[in-house]
């Protein structure tokens, strides 16, 4: 008997005025997949992520996670079901320390988001420190987020995503704006964490070296539709993909 997909997207649609950002796409992820979503700017990649994580409501179609419909649910409920995401621009509390950011996320995961600092300052310190240590930021636990470099912010956001104890991790351009050295280090870190935690990953990325180095499959979007969804070798050689993206630039 075939394994049920972890994520099933059927006929998903979203339009903004007359622009069909996501135009009836369908795909599925099985557990353990590391699927890249690539395509030119404006292809609909971030809109797709916003639909999957509940930031946007869909105009039609369905999203099932582990067999359950989740389209229409608000982001906190989707997050608690096991879907975490990062953003192109890291989303953190700039005035809080790294540890406080993680404690806030961990408290929310446990349904205690009303516990505010300083009353909550002593709660869940150890798991917060464990997550910071895992992404290489334990030494900066007491630093204020607003002082961090972009590379460290990306690491912190990864730790925040892991605080949700996800089964599915959505990474929206995780290396955007980073130097080559930072990019390589972050992708190596993500790969190790994904293997350790046996996560399923869907990620967008413009750096094709990153895509072809870690993706087990690639979904190519163009004008809100899927051109091809297949293994990296097949995608690399597809003439239509070459025409609209790989050969013509983003």
C-alpha positions, -999 to +999 in steps of 0.1 A: +000+000+000+014+034-010+023+058+018-001+087+022+014+120+012+023+143+041+012+174+021-014+173-007-022+204-028-051+201-052-063+228-077-049+256-055-058+291-068-052+327-057-057+359-077-050+395-070-073+415-092-068+401-127-034+385-118-035+348-112-006+344-088-014+307-082-034+292-110-048+258-101-016+240-091-014+205-077+015+185-061+023+163-032+051+158-007+059+125+009+077+123+043+114+130+039+111+150+007+134+180+002+116+198-026+127+230-041+103+255-057+120+276-084+109+300-111+113+336-123+104+365-100+066+368-100+061+331-107+040+327-075+064+310-052+059+333-021+022+334-027+022+296-026+041+296+007+017+322+021-012+299+012+004+269+027+011+287+060-022+305+063-010+340+057-033+341+027-066+324+021-070+305-012-097+313-038-102+276-046-087+242-043-075+224-011-045+218+011-043+186+031-016+181+058-013+145+071-047+138+057-065+168+072-078+199+054-059+230+066-068+256+040-088+283+058-070+277+091-052+307+107-014+306+108-011+297+146-032+266+141-013+255+111+019+261+130+008+240+159-002+212+135+035+209+125+042+233+097+069+259+104+083+285+080+109+311+075+106+343+055+127+361+029+131+389+054+137+373+089+107+378+112+120+383+148+113+406+177+142+431+172+140+445+208+142+411+225+173+390+230+179+358+211+170+337+241+138+357+247+128+352+211+131+315+215+114+314+248+085+333+233+082+308+205+084+278+228+058+293+252+034+299+222+040+263+211+028+252+245-003+275+244+012+299+269+016+330+247-001+352+273+029+347+297+049+379+291+083+390+301+097+395+327+073+370+343+082+345+317+119+352+317+127+321+336+105+297+316+119+273+291+154+287+293+171+253+288+152+243+256+157+278+242+194+275+249+195+240+233+180+255+201+204+284+200+233+260+205+220+238+176+222+267+152+255+280+166+242+311+184+244+301+221+273+325+228+250+354+217+219+343+237+218+377+255+224+398+225+195+420+212+182+408+178+184+442+163+222+440+165+226+408+146+241+403+111+218+390+084+235+356+085+229+353+123+193+365+119+187+337+093+201+312+119+179+325+146+148+323+123+157+287+116+158+281+154+124+298+158+110+275+131+123+245+149+107+257+182+074+247+166+085+211+165+076+209+128+071+179+106+072+201+075+096+230+072+089+258+047+120+279+039+114+310+017+147+320+001+168+310+032+201+323+018+188+355+002+213+384+008+240+362+023+276+360+012+288+328-004+305+316+028+274+323+049+252+306+023+273+275+023+274+273+061+236+278+065+228+251+039+251+227+056+234+234+089+199+230+074+210+197+058+223+183+091+192+194+110+168+180+084+186+146+085+187+146+123+150+154+128+138+135+097+120+166+084+102+172+052+112+204+035+098+227+008+120+256+000+123+285-025+158+295-037+173+315-065+208+301-061+209+270-084+240+257-068+221+254-035+190+239-052+209+212-071+231+204-041+203+195-016+170+191-034+156+156-039+130+171-063+124+204-080+090+220-087+093+248-114+067+275-114+059+301-141+031+326-142+013+308-113+015+273-129+037+243-126+059+237-156+075+205-143+078+187-110+105+160-110+141+150-100+169+175-105+184+158-135+151+158-154+144+195-145+179+206-155+175+191-190+139+202-196+139+226-226+109+246-213+126+251-180+158+262-198+138+287-219+118+304-190+143+301-162+176+283-161+187+296-195+171+330-194+177+342-159+154+349-130 
